[in-house]
Structure formats: C-alpha cells, structure tokens
Amino acid sequence: MLANGPIGATLFKLSAPAIAGMLVIAIYNVVDTFFVSLLRDTTAVAATGIVFPIFQLIGAVGLTFGMGAASVISRRLGERDYDGANQVAATALYSVVAVGLLFSLIGAIFVRPILSAFGATPSILETAALYGRVIIGGSVFQMINMTANNILRSEGASLYSSIGQIIGAGLNIILDPIFIFVLDMGITGAAVATVVSQAVSAGWLVAYYVAGRGSLNPLSLKNVRIARQTYRDMMNLGFPTMVRQVLGSISFGILNNAAARYGDSAVAAISITFRLFLLLLMALVGLAQGLQPLAGYNYGARQYDRVHRTIRLAFTITIITGAVAGIAGFVFATAIMRIFVPQDPEVIRMGTEALRITSFALVPVGLVVMFGGVFQALGDGRSALFLAAGQQGVFLIPLVLVLPHLMGLTGVFLAQPAGFTLAFVVGMILLRRTLSRSLT
C-alpha cells in the first residue's frame, strides 16, 4: 500500500484512524471540561484550564518518543532494515515507561508549586490541585498511549491503534458523570475517570504486541538499545515535537497568568477556547501522522513523485478544513460558549471574542502542522526544530508577554493566533528549501 497504493486512498487509510486517535486525545479534555461545567462552578472550569498545559506537557513526552520513533521506523521499513526498526520501537516504548513513572512521582509530589507556576490564582489553586494531582499521577498511561499509538501506526496498524484510543474516549464519557455526580467526587472524579480510561486504552494498545500480532516486537527487552545513536535517531525527529509542546505548555501557562489578571472568568474563557481549538489542531496532527509514513516510506524508496503528490493532497485538505472550521467558529461562537457556561454571561462574552479571533488563524495553523509533518517525514529534523521553536517560542511567548500590555484582554486572546501566523510565514520558507534539497 505504501509503495504502490493510490495516494488518496492510502492517505485516507493511514490518516483517518490517526485523526480519530488524535481527536480522542482532544476529546478527553473537552469531555472533562463539559462535565465539570455542569457543576455550575466557573472556578472548576478555570481549574481544568490551569491543568491543561501540564496535560499537554505529559503528552509531549509520549509524542517525542512516539513520533520520533515512528518516523525512523517507517524509513527503516522502507529500506528493509527490520532489525533497526525493532530496536527503535522497543527502545522508545521502554524509555517512555521509565520517564512516565518518574514524571508521575515528581509531578504528584510538587503539584501545588507546578500549578502556581502555570497560572493558578489563590482562588483556583486548591480546586486545580484536586484535579491536577490525579492527572499528573497517572501520566505514565498517557505517555504509553502516545508512544504505542505511533509505533502501531508506523507499521500500518492505524485502525487498531485508533480503536484503542476510541475505547478510552468512550469510557471517559461514560465514567465522567459516574465519578463526578453519582459517586459525588466532583472535579477529582473527572481526573480519575480520565486516568482510568487512559490506562484501559494503553492496555489495549500493548495487548496487540502481547498477542504477537505485530510485525514489530517493541516488548522484547532484547531489542532495546540504550545507545547514543538510537536516541539520536529518535530525538532528531522527535525533539522538535518536544520543543513545540513544551514551549506551548509554557506559553499557555503565561497565557493563564495574563488572563488571571482579568479574573477567573477570563481563565475559564481561555480554557474553553483552547480546548475547542485543540479539536481541529489534533485532527490535523492526525492527518500529518498519516502523511508521515506514506511520504517517509516513499522518500526512503526514492519514489519522489509519490512524495510530492502526498504533500499536495494533504495541504489541500488542510486548507479546506481550516477555512470551514474558521467560518463555523466565527458564526457560532456565542452558541458554542453557551454549551459550556450557560450560567456565566461574562465567560460567554469573553469566550466569544477569543473564539472569533482564533477562527481567523485556522488555515495557517493547519499548514504549520503539515509543514512539521513533512519535515519529519523527510528526516529534516533541523527545520522541524526551527519551526517548532519559532512557533511556540520565538513568536508566541514574546507575543503573550507584549500584546496584553498593548491591547488588554484582547491581546491575550490574539497572541496564539498571531504566533501561528508568523510561524506559517517562516514555515513556507523552510519548506521550499527542504523540498528543493531533498526531492530533486
């Protein structure tokens, strides 16, 4: 399929499950926010927003190992280097388990200082700690999910991996109201439901290899290579993901701190808007994940025409999707906000403004994600890193620090869309250079 299948059908087969899987990750956050909003407590909604960048940081570790390994594996398979592919898969999976356990321990112990650094005000801190301690304590399951999902996708088992993600999301939807309302656990119940769901999903993904169904064998300790070259290969392409996600978490923490000056309602508005924005962003990350094995395999096999056609198709889909989502977000912004906070007109007003501003940037946002996918597929880790650092660091963090002082709360809402738009311009320049160097 990767070598000879029709580009459109192959991209769909690879990306549709990946899109479903990535949407599931976003849905975890949206579902928690929705059910917590039924408590009719704006502080609780704001608390989930404070924890969100930490949740994103946890996912960054899993994505770093997962996407870095997946890119290397797909090219190794294209080169018929099966031993090399197995070594990368096993090393990535066992490494992320070790890092996840360490992260869970440290995060659970120091949850209050961490939440304060990410913008928790005194009125939000205790509520956020109830939610954050459980989320961080169970972070190893999210990391396994992200890494195993990418390893499965790299060998063509995208459907199975996405089913595992969907099972987790579906279970979260069922467990949230049970833990929050039936068991009367409040916001803590939302966190417990999320961690239990992620643990079940992780078990499903790992079971694929326990049953011996995969062509890879990442569970074999014999395949683990604790060697500089192994990690260098993975980090060359996974590190840009880490940089993007870590800087994104930092910038979102700064956003929370900036919004906190305008009260808990502003933090709640930012929280809801970013979760909705994440639905589109994660869907496009799924499309980029479908692009990577197809473009990476054909790049390794030197079938450059297929690489060009894959990139063009993915870009076209991204532009159309971003435009449609942007129009819908702008037109229905107020109605969407009322779903989450019908009891708070101030959050609705602020959230409507934030969602409409964000809607204008959805096309460049999507293309920035695709640029990163192309760079990783072609093994251009340097451009991927430069784009990631520019998107979330060079542009976004200064904008978060400067725009609120110039434009007030509107500047808080504008910072992230403006950062992505500037990254789009840089990405276009980098993409032209990478394509001319790699595919000629």
For each residue, the residues with C-beta under 8 A, 3 or more apart:
1: 4 5 10 13 156
2: 5 10 78 156 293 294 297 298
3: 297 298 301 303
4: 1
5: 1 2 9 10 13
6: 9 10
7: 10 11 294 306 309 310 313
8: 11 12 313
9: 5 6 12 13
10: 1 2 5 6 7 13 14 294
11: 7 8 14 15 290 291 294 310 313 314
12: 8 9 15 16 290
13: 1 5 9 10 16 17 158
14: 10 11 17 18 153 156 158 289 290 291 293 294
15: 11 12 18 19 286 287 289 290 291
16: 12 13 19 20 158 162 290
17: 13 14 20 21 153 158 159 161 162 163
18: 14 15 21 22 153 158 161 162 286 287 289 290
19: 15 16 22 23 283 286 287 290
20: 16 17 23 24 162 165 166 286
21: 17 18 24 25 149 153 158 161 162 164 165 166 286
22: 18 19 25 26 165 282 283 285 286 289
23: 19 20 26 27 279 282 283 286
24: 20 21 27 28 162 165 166 168 169
25: 21 22 28 29 59 146 165 282
26: 22 23 29 30 275 278 279 281 282 283
27: 23 24 30 31 169 172 173 279
28: 24 25 31 32 168 169 172 194 197 198
29: 25 26 32 33 48 52 55 275 278
30: 26 27 33 34 275 276 278 279
31: 27 28 34 35 169 172 173 176
32: 28 29 35 36 48 172 176 190 191 193 194
33: 29 30 36 37 45 48 49 271 272 275 340
34: 30 31 37 38 339 340
35: 31 32 38 176 177 180 190
36: 32 33 39 41 44 45 47 48 180 187 190
37: 33 34 40 44 45 340 341
38: 34 35 180 181
39: 36 44 180 186 187
40: 37 343
41: 36 44 45 127
42: 45 46 264 265 268 341 343 344 347
43: 46 47 123 124 127 264
44: 36 37 39 41 47 48 127 186 187
45: 33 36 37 41 42 48 49 268 271 272 340 341 347
46: 42 43 49 50 124 264 265 267 268 271
47: 36 43 44 50 51 120 124 127 128 130 131 132 187
48: 29 32 33 36 44 45 51 52 131 187 190 271
49: 33 45 46 52 256 267 268 270 271 272 274
50: 46 47 53 115 118 119 120 124 128 132 256 267 271
51: 47 48 54 55 115 118 128 131 132 135
52: 29 48 49 55 56 252 271 274 275
53: 50 56 57 118 248 249 250 252 253 256
54: 51 57 58 107 114 115 118 132 135 136 249
55: 29 51 52 58 59 135 142
56: 52 53 59 60 245 248 249 252
57: 53 54 60 61 245 246 249
58: 54 55 61 62 103 135 136 139 142 143
59: 25 55 56 62 63 142 143 146 245
60: 56 57 63 64 241 242 244 245 246 248 249
61: 57 58 64 65 96 99 100 103 143 146 242
62: 58 59 65 66 96 100 142 143 144 145 146 147
63: 59 60 66 67 146 150 238 241 242 245
64: 60 61 67 68 235 238 239 241 242 245
65: 61 62 68 69 92 93 95 96 99 143 146 147 234 238
66: 62 63 69 70 92 96 146 147 148 149 150 151 238
67: 63 64 70 71 150 237 238 241 289 292 376
68: 64 65 71 72 92 233 234 235 236 237 238 239 241
69: 65 66 72 73 88 89 91 92 147 150 151 154 234 238
70: 66 67 73 74 150 151 153 154 289 292 293
71: 67 68 74 75 154 237 238 292 296 376 377 379
72: 68 69 75 76 84 85 88 233 234 237
73: 69 70 76 77 85 88 89 151 154 155 216
74: 70 71 77 78 154 292 293 296 297 300 377
75: 71 72 78 79 296 297 299 300 379
76: 72 73 79 81 82 84 85 88 300
77: 73 74 80 81 82 85 154 155 297
78: 2 74 75 296 297 298 299 300 301
79: 75 76 300
80: 77
81: 76 77 84 85
82: 76 77 85 86 215
83: 86 87
84: 72 76 81 87 88
85: 72 73 76 77 81 82 88 89 154 155 216
86: 82 83 89 90 216 217 218 220 223
87: 83 84 90 91 223 224 225 230
88: 69 72 73 76 84 85 91 92 230 233 234
89: 69 73 85 86 92 93 151 154 216 217 218 223
90: 86 87 93 94 217 218 219 220 221 223 224 225
91: 69 87 88 94 95 223 224 225 226 230 231 234
92: 65 66 68 69 88 89 95 96 147 151 218 234
93: 65 89 90 96 97 144 147 148 151 218 219
94: 90 91 97 98 221 224
95: 65 91 92 98 99 231
96: 61 62 65 66 92 93 99 100 143 144 146 147
97: 93 94 100 101 140 143 144
98: 94 95 101 102
99: 61 65 95 96 102 103 143
100: 61 62 96 97 103 104 139 140 141 142 143 144
101: 97 98 104 105 140
102: 98 99 105 106
103: 58 61 99 100 106 107 136 139 140 143
104: 100 101 107 108 136 137 138 139 140
105: 101 102 108 109
106: 102 103 109 110
107: 54 103 104 110 111 114 136 137 139
108: 104 105 111 133 136 137
109: 105 106
110: 106 107 113 114
111: 107 108 114 115 129 132 133 136
112: 115 116 125 129
113: 110 116 117
114: 54 107 110 111 117 118 132 136
115: 50 51 54 111 112 118 120 125 128 129 132
116: 112 113 120 125
117: 113 114 253
118: 50 51 53 54 114 115 249 252 253 256 257
119: 50 253 254 255 256 257 259 260 267
120: 47 50 115 116 124 125 128 256
121: 124 125 260 264 267
122: 125
123: 43 264
124: 43 46 47 50 120 121 127 128 260 264 267
125: 112 115 116 120 121 122 128 129
126: 129 130
127: 41 43 44 47 124 130 131 187
128: 47 50 51 115 120 124 125 131 132
129: 111 112 115 125 126 132 133
130: 47 126 127 133 134 186 187 188 191
131: 47 48 51 127 128 134 135 187 188 190 191
132: 47 50 51 54 111 114 115 128 129 135 136 191
133: 108 111 129 130 136 137 191
134: 130 131 137 138 188 191 192 194 195
135: 51 54 55 58 131 132 138 139 191 194 195
136: 54 58 103 104 107 108 111 114 132 133 139
137: 104 107 108 133 134 195
138: 104 134 135 141 142 191 194 195 198 199
139: 58 100 103 104 107 135 136 142 143
140: 97 100 101 103 104 143 144
141: 100 138 144 145 195 198 199 201 202
142: 55 58 59 62 100 138 139 145 146 198
143: 58 59 61 62 65 96 97 99 100 103 139 140 146 147
144: 62 93 96 97 100 140 141 147 148 202 205 206
145: 62 141 142 148 149 164 165 168 198 201 202 205
146: 25 59 61 62 63 65 66 96 142 143 149 150
147: 62 65 66 69 92 93 96 143 144 150 151
148: 66 93 144 145 151 152 161 202 205 206 218
149: 21 66 145 146 152 153 161 162 164 165 205
150: 63 66 67 69 70 146 147 153 154 289
151: 66 69 70 73 89 92 93 147 148 154 155 216 218
152: 148 149 155 157 158 160 161 205 208 214
153: 14 17 18 21 70 149 150 156 157 158 161 289 293
154: 69 70 71 73 74 77 85 89 150 151 216 293
155: 73 77 85 151 152 214 215 216
156: 1 2 14 153 293
157: 152 153 160 161 208 213 214
158: 13 14 16 17 18 21 152 153 161 162 290
159: 17 162 163
160: 152 157 163 164 205 208 213
161: 17 18 21 148 149 152 153 157 158 164 165 205 208
162: 16 17 18 20 21 24 149 158 159 165 166
163: 17 159 160 166 167 204
164: 21 145 149 160 161 167 168 201 202 204 205
165: 20 21 22 24 25 145 149 161 162 168 169 201
166: 20 21 24 162 163 169 170
167: 163 164 170 171 200 201 204
168: 24 28 145 164 165 171 172 197 198 200 201 204
169: 24 27 28 31 165 166 172 173 197
170: 166 167 173 174
171: 167 168 174 175 196 197 200 201
172: 27 28 31 32 168 169 175 176 193 194 197
173: 27 31 169 170 176
174: 170 171 177 178
175: 171 172 178 179 192 193 196 197
176: 31 32 35 172 173 179 180 189 190 193 194
177: 35 174 180 181 182
178: 174 175 181 182 183 189 193
179: 175 176 182 183 185 188 189 190 192 193
180: 35 36 38 39 176 177 183 185 186 187 189 190 193
181: 38 177 178 184 189
182: 177 178 179
183: 178 179 180 189
184: 181 189
185: 179 180 188 189 192
186: 39 44 130 180 189 190
187: 36 39 44 47 48 127 130 131 180 190 191
188: 130 131 134 179 185 191 192
189: 176 178 179 180 181 183 184 185 186 192 193
190: 32 35 36 48 131 176 179 180 186 187 193 194
191: 32 130 131 132 133 134 135 138 187 188 194 195
192: 134 175 179 185 188 189 195 196
193: 32 172 175 176 178 179 180 189 190 196 197
194: 28 32 134 135 138 172 176 190 191 197 198
195: 134 135 137 138 141 191 192 198 199
196: 171 175 192 193 199 200
197: 28 168 169 171 172 175 193 194 200 201
198: 28 138 141 142 145 168 194 195 201 202
199: 138 141 195 196 202 203
200: 167 168 171 196 197 203 204
201: 141 145 164 165 167 168 171 197 198 204 205
202: 141 144 145 148 164 198 199 205 206
203: 199 200 206 207
204: 163 164 167 168 200 201 207 208
205: 144 145 148 149 152 160 161 164 201 202 208
206: 144 148 202 203 209 210 219
207: 203 204 210 211
208: 152 157 160 161 204 205 211 213 214
209: 206 212 213 214 216 217 218 219
210: 206 207 219
211: 207 208
212: 209
213: 157 160 208 209
214: 152 155 157 208 209 217 218
215: 82 155
216: 73 85 86 89 151 154 155 209
217: 86 89 90 209 214 220 223
218: 86 89 90 92 93 148 151 209 214 223
219: 90 93 206 209 210
220: 86 90 217 223 224
221: 90 94 224
222:
223: 86 87 89 90 91 217 218 220
224: 87 90 91 94 220 221
225: 87 90 91 230
226: 91 230
227: 230 231
228: 231 232
229: 232 233
230: 87 88 91 225 226 227 233 234
231: 91 95 227 228 234 235
232: 228 229 235 236
233: 68 72 88 229 230 236 237
234: 65 68 69 72 88 91 92 230 231 237 238
235: 64 68 231 232 238 239
236: 68 232 233 239 379 381
237: 67 68 71 72 233 234 240 376 379 381 384
238: 63 64 65 66 67 68 69 71 234 235 241 242
239: 64 68 235 236 242 243 381 385
240: 237 243 244 372 375 376 381 384 385 387 388 389
241: 60 63 64 67 68 238 244 245 372 376 384 388
242: 60 61 63 64 238 239 245 246
243: 239 240 246 247 385 388 389 392 393
244: 60 240 241 247 248 372 388 389 391 392
245: 56 57 59 60 63 64 241 242 248 249 392
246: 57 60 242 243 249 250 392
247: 243 244 250 251 388 389 391 392 393 396 397
248: 53 56 60 244 245 251 252 392 396
249: 53 54 56 57 60 118 245 246 252 253
250: 53 246 247 253 254 392 397
251: 247 248 254 255 392 393 396 397 400 415 416 419
252: 52 53 56 118 248 249 255 256 274
253: 53 117 118 119 249 250 256 257
254: 119 250 251 257 258 397 400 401
255: 119 251 252 258 259 270 400 412 415 416
256: 49 50 53 118 119 120 252 253 259 260 267 270
257: 118 119 253 254 260 261
258: 254 255 261 400 404 412
259: 119 255 256 262 266 267 269 270 409 412
260: 119 121 124 256 257 263 264 266 267
261: 257 258 266 404
262: 259 265 266 350 409 412
263: 260 266 267 346
264: 42 43 46 121 123 124 260 267 268
265: 42 46 262 268 269 344 346 347 350
266: 259 260 261 262 263 269 270 350 409 412
267: 46 49 50 119 121 124 256 259 260 263 264 270 271
268: 42 45 46 49 264 265 271 272 341 344 347 351
269: 259 265 266 272 273 337 347 350 351 354
270: 49 255 256 259 266 267 273 274 354 412 413
271: 33 45 46 48 49 50 52 267 268 274 275
272: 33 45 49 268 269 275 276 337 340 341 347 351
273: 269 270 276 277 351 354 355 358 413
274: 49 52 252 270 271 277 278 416
275: 26 29 30 33 52 271 272 278 279
276: 30 272 273 279 329 336 355
277: 273 274 280 281 358 365 416
278: 26 29 30 274 275 281 282
279: 23 26 27 30 275 276 282 283
280: 277 283 284 321 322 325 362 365 366
281: 26 277 278 284 285 365 369
282: 22 23 25 26 278 279 285 286
283: 19 22 23 26 279 280 286 287 321
284: 280 281 287 288 318 321 322 365 366 369 370
285: 22 281 282 288 289 369
286: 15 18 19 20 21 22 23 282 283 289 290
287: 15 18 19 283 284 290 291 314 317 318 369 370 373
288: 284 285 291 292 314 369 370 372 373
289: 14 15 18 22 67 70 150 153 285 286 292 373
290: 11 12 14 15 16 18 19 158 286 287 293 294 314
291: 11 14 15 287 288 294 295 310 311 314 370 373 374 377
292: 67 70 71 74 288 289 295 296 373 376 377
293: 2 14 70 74 153 154 156 290 296 297 377
294: 2 7 10 11 14 290 291 297 298 306 310 377
295: 291 292 298 299 307 310 311 373 374 377 378
296: 71 74 75 78 292 293 299 300 376 377 378 379
297: 2 3 74 75 77 78 293 294 300 301
298: 2 3 78 294 295 301 302 303 304 306 307 310
299: 75 78 295 296 302 303 304 307 377 378 379 438 439
300: 74 75 76 78 79 296 297
301: 3 78 297 298
302: 298 299
303: 3 298 299 306 307
304: 298 299 307 308 439
305: 308 309
306: 7 294 298 303 309 310
307: 295 298 299 303 304 310 311 377 378 439
308: 304 305 311 312 435 439
309: 7 305 306 312 313
310: 7 11 291 294 295 298 306 307 313 314
311: 291 295 307 308 314 315 370 374 435
312: 308 309 315 316
313: 7 8 11 309 310 316 317
314: 11 287 288 290 291 310 311 317 318 370 373
315: 311 312 318 319 367 370
316: 312 313 319 320
317: 287 313 314 320 321
318: 284 287 314 315 321 322 363 366 367 369 370
319: 315 316 322 323 363 366 367
320: 316 317 323 324
321: 280 283 284 317 318 324 325 366
322: 280 284 318 319 325 326 362 363 364 365 366 367
323: 319 320 326 327 362 363
324: 320 321 327 328
325: 280 321 322 328 329 359 362
326: 322 323 329 330 359 360 361 362 363
327: 323 324 330 331 359
328: 324 325 331 332 359
329: 276 325 326 332 333 336 355 356 358 359 362
330: 326 327 333 355 356 359 360
331: 327 328
332: 328 329 335 336
333: 329 330 336 337 351 352 355 356 359
334: 337 338 348 352
335: 332 338 339
336: 276 329 332 333 339 340 355
337: 269 272 333 334 340 341 347 348 351 352 355
338: 334 335 341 342 348
339: 34 335 336 342
340: 33 34 37 45 272 336 337 347 351
341: 37 42 45 268 272 337 338 344 347 348 351
342: 338 339
343: 40 42
344: 42 265 268 341 347 348
345: 348 349
346: 263 265 349 350
347: 42 45 265 268 269 272 337 340 341 344 350 351
348: 334 337 338 341 344 345 351 352
349: 345 346 352 353
350: 262 265 266 269 346 347 353 354 409
351: 268 269 272 273 333 337 340 341 347 348 354 355
352: 333 334 337 348 349 355 356
353: 349 350 356 357 409 410 413
354: 269 270 273 350 351 357 358 413
355: 273 276 329 330 333 336 337 351 352 358 359
356: 329 330 333 352 353 359 360
357: 353 354 360 361 410 413 414 417
358: 273 277 329 354 355 361 362 413 416 417
359: 325 326 327 328 329 330 333 355 356 362
360: 326 330 356 357 417
361: 326 357 358 364 365 416 417 418 420 421
362: 280 322 323 325 326 329 358 359 365 366
363: 318 319 322 323 326 366 367
364: 322 361 367 368 420 421 423 424
365: 277 280 281 284 322 361 362 368 369 417 420 424
366: 280 284 318 319 321 322 362 363 369 370
367: 315 318 319 322 363 364 370 371 424 427
368: 364 365 371 372 387 391 420 423 424 427
369: 281 284 285 287 288 318 365 366 372 373
370: 284 287 288 291 311 314 315 318 366 367 373 374
371: 367 368 374 375 387 427 428 430 431
372: 240 241 244 288 368 369 375 376 384 387 388 427
373: 287 288 289 291 292 295 314 369 370 376 377
374: 291 295 311 370 371 377 378 431 434 435
375: 240 371 372 378 380 381 383 384 387 430 431 434
376: 67 71 237 240 241 292 296 372 373 379 380 381 384
377: 71 74 291 292 293 294 295 296 299 307 373 374
378: 295 296 299 307 374 375 434 438 439
379: 71 75 236 237 296 299 376 438
380: 375 376 383 384 434 438
381: 236 237 239 240 375 376 384 385
382: 385 386
383: 375 380 386 387 430 431 433 434
384: 237 240 241 372 375 376 380 381 387 388
385: 239 240 243 381 382 388 389
386: 382 383 389 390 426 430
387: 240 368 371 372 375 383 384 390 391 423 426 427 430
388: 240 241 243 244 247 372 384 385 391 392
389: 240 243 244 247 385 386 392 393 394
390: 386 387 393 394 395 422 423 426
391: 244 247 368 387 388 394 395 396 419 420 423
392: 243 244 245 246 247 248 250 251 388 389 395 396 397 419
393: 243 247 251 389 390 396 397
394: 389 390 391 397 398
395: 390 391 392 398 399 418 419 422 423
396: 247 248 251 391 392 393 399 400 415 416 419 420
397: 247 250 251 254 392 393 394 400 401
398: 394 395 401 402
399: 395 396 402 403 414 415 416 418 419
400: 251 254 255 258 396 397 403 404 412 415 416 419
401: 254 397 398 404 405
402: 398 399 405 406 411
403: 399 400 406 407 411 412 414 415 418
404: 258 261 400 401 407 408 409 411 412 415
405: 401 402 411
406: 402 403 411
407: 403 404 410 411 414
408: 404 411 412
409: 259 262 266 350 353 404 412 413
410: 353 357 407 413 414
411: 402 403 404 405 406 407 408 414 415
412: 255 258 259 262 266 270 400 403 404 408 409 415
413: 270 273 353 354 357 358 409 410
414: 357 399 403 407 410 411 417 418
415: 251 255 396 399 400 403 404 411 412 418 419
416: 251 255 274 277 358 361 396 399 400 419 420
417: 357 358 360 361 365 414 420 421
418: 361 395 399 403 414 415 421 422
419: 251 391 392 395 396 399 400 415 416 422 423
420: 361 364 365 368 391 396 416 417 423 424
421: 361 364 417 418 424 425
422: 390 395 418 419 425 426
423: 364 368 387 390 391 395 419 420 426 427
424: 364 365 367 368 420 421 427 428
425: 421 422 428 429
426: 386 387 390 422 423 429 430
427: 367 368 371 372 387 423 424 430 431
428: 371 424 425 431 432
429: 425 426 432 433
430: 371 375 383 386 387 426 427 433 434
431: 371 374 375 383 427 428 434 435
432: 428 429 435 436
433: 383 429 430 436 437
434: 374 375 378 380 383 430 431 437 438
435: 308 311 374 431 432 438 439 440
436: 432 433 439 440
437: 433 434 440
438: 299 378 379 380 434 435
439: 299 304 307 308 378 435 436
440: 435 436 437
